[in-house]
Amino acid sequence: MKLKNLISILLLNMVIIGCSKDEDTLTISNDFKGIDMVVVKGGTFLMGSNDGDRYEKPVHSVSLSSFEIGKYEVIQAQWVAIMGDNPSYFKGDSLPVENVSWNDIQIFIAKLNEQTNKTYRLPTEAEWEYAASGGLEALPTIYSGSNSIVDVAWSAEDKEYTTQKIGRKQANELGLYDMSGNVSEWCSNWYGIYYEDSVTNPKGPSTGSKRISRGGSWSSNDFFTRITIRNFNEPDHKTYLKGFRLARSL
């Protein structure tokens, strides 16, 4: 392993351990890169909503293979350890990284994979919604883990007007935190309309002009924090409302 890569690995482990000094901050230390992943068992679910925005329609059946997804949103300490800078508007090691474009994230993932010899990626939109819904453990909730937005999501309801340290609200059925609220999360897909046909492991259109993000943010109201809501922007778009979490195929 190259010396530069080894130094980055050691640095990331140091900053993650350092984040645990604040009692409101969770230690993230599952694998040696400090990225805590949760296995999501594959299954079939109904994606979308006929009661929401027009982009959420029609409801359709989606079957997914098992995969892993980050227990938490990627935090600033992790980003800095790999990229060497912190683009976030709201600064804090244990805050989710934001103000990063979809394109920026691809560079981060490429460097992370090179240094770990792993295959991290962004979740597909279908994987994201399935995981946010609780996968095979799913209960019929509006937000990820509850019908009460204040239990699971940092949103406009809290009137905090900033991102929050990861993992401080209630997790969903799979033990995933902040799937609703805090920062909207980039997914791998190009935006495309839904169809009624059943699909297996959909990856979205092969081309497009805008990439999907999901989950709503700290500034979103209750409608825009729902599990099924869709957002999309150009892949070079940056805002303090958007971050991401990682996924990995099994």
N, C-alpha and C positions, 0 to 999 in steps of 0.2 A: 504494500500500500504506500502511495506517495506521502512524503512527510507533510505536505500541505494538507492533504486529506485527513491524516492522523491528527494534526493540530485542530482541524475543524471539529472532528469527532470529540476530542477531549474538551474543547471549548463548549460545545453544546451540552455535554454531560454536566459541566461545571455550572452553566447558567441555569439549567433545569433544577439542579439540586439547590442552587441559591434561591430560586423562586419560592421554596417551601418555608423560608424564614417568616413570611407573613402568614398569620394564622388564618387569613381569609383566602389563601392561595393553596391550590392543590399541587402536590408533587406529581410530576408526570414522568414516569420512569419504567415503562413496561419493557420496551426493547432498548438496545444500547444507544439508540438515537433519541430516546426520550419521547417517542411517539406512541401513545397508548391506543392500540387498535382493538376493536370489538368485532367478533365474528357474527355475521348476520346470515342465518341459515336461509337458503333459497326457498322460494315458494311462489304462489300466485296470488295477486291482489288486484283490486279495482283501483285504477289510477285516475285522478281527476275528480271533478265535481260538476254536477249539473245545476248546483245552486249558487255557484260563485261567478267569477269573471268569465267572459266568453272564451278566453284563452285556456280555461280549464276544462272545456267541453270538447267532445263527449267523454263520459266515463267509459273506460275500456279495460279489458283484462290484460294484465302483464305478468309473465312468468320470468323469474330471475334465478340464476344460479347463485350459490353461496358466495359471499365476498366478505371482506373486512372493511370497516370504516372507522375513522378516528373517533375516539370517545369524546374528544374536545375539538374545538376549533384550533387551528394552528396559532400559536402565540408569538409575540414579538421576539422573545428570547430565542425561539427556534429559528425564526427567519434570520435574525442577526447572525447566529452561529454559522449559517450556511451562506448567506449573501454578504455579510459584512456591513450592512447598513440597515437603517430602520426608517421606512417611508411613512409610517403611521402618523396620523394627525394627533391621536390621543396616545401619549407615551406611557409605557409600563410593561415590564417583562412578562407579566402574566395576563396582560390584556390581549385579545385577539389582534393579530396583525391586520391592518386595513390599509386603504389607499393603495392597493395593489391591483393591477389589471390581470385579466385572464392570461395575457401574454407573459407578464412578469412571473406568474405562478408556474408557467411551463419551464422557465429558466430555473426557478427554485427546485422544482421536482427533478429536472435533469441532473442538477448538481447533487441533490440529496441521493438520488439513485446511484450515481457514480461513486459516491462516498460510502454508501451502505451496501452496495451490490444487491439492492432490492428493487422492487418495481412499483413504487408508489405512483399514484395518479389521482386525478379528480374523480369523484363519483359521477356516474351517469345521472341524469335527471331522475330516471326510474329508480335507480338504487337509492338516491337521496330520499325520494318520497316514501319508498318502502321502509327504509330505516327510520325515518321520522315518524312513520305511522306505527312503528313497533314490530315490524316484520311478522313472524308467525305468532308473536305475543300480542298482536295489535288489539287495541280496544278502540271503539268508535269515538275518537276525540277530535276536537276542532284544531287544537294545537298539539305540539309534539309532547305527549305525556299527560295531557289534562284538557278539560274544557274550560279551565280557569286560566286566563292568560298570565295573571300575576304569579301563578305557581311555577311556571316553567319558562317564561320568556321575559327578557329585558326589552321593553317596548315603550312606546309613548305613554302608556298607562303609568309607568313608574316616574315619569317627569324628572329623569336623571340627566338627560341630554348628553350622554357620553356612553362609550362602551364600558363594559364591566368585566372584572376578572372571571375567567372561565370557571364553570362548575359550581356556581354559588346558588343556583336555583335547582328545582327538582328535575331529576333525570326522567327520561321516558322509559318504556317497558324494557328496552334493551340496554339501559344504563348509559344512554347517550345524552349529553348535556348541550343546551343552547341551540338545539336544532331549530327552535322558533326563537326569533329575536337575537339580540346582541349585535351580530353582523349578518347581513345577507350573504349566502355562501355560493360562490361560483361552482358550477357543474361543468362537465366536459362537453355537453351537447351544444351544437348549433340550435337556435330556436327553430321549431317547426310546429305546425298545427297537429292536433290529435285527430286520430281516425277511430272508428268504432271497431276495427278489426283487432282480434287478439294478437299479441306480439310476444316474442321471447327475447330476452336480453337486448332490448332496443338501445341503440346508441344515437338516435336522432338522425337528421339529414346529413348527407355526406359533405355538403357545402352550405354556406349561409353568410349572413352579415352580422348577426348578433348571437352572443353566447348567453346561455341560461344561468340565472342565479335563483336561489330558493331560500325561504325561511323568514324573510323580513328582518328588520334591524331594530336598534334601540329607538329609532325615530318613527317606526311604523305603528299604525293604529291596529286595532284588533282584526280588521278585515285583511290587511296586508301582512299579517303574521300567521295566517292559517297554513296548515300543512300543504294544501293543494295550490296555493297561490303561486303564480309564475312571474318572474321578472326577466328581462333580457336587455343587454347592452352590447355595444361594439366591444370586441376583445381587448382594445387598448384603453377602455374606459376605466377611470380610477375615481374612487370616492371613499370617504371615511365611513361609509355605510356598508362596504363590502369587504369580506374576507373569504376564508375557505377552510375546509377540513379535507383530510386525505382519505383515499380508499386504496384497496389492493385486491386483486383477483386471487382466488384460491385454486 
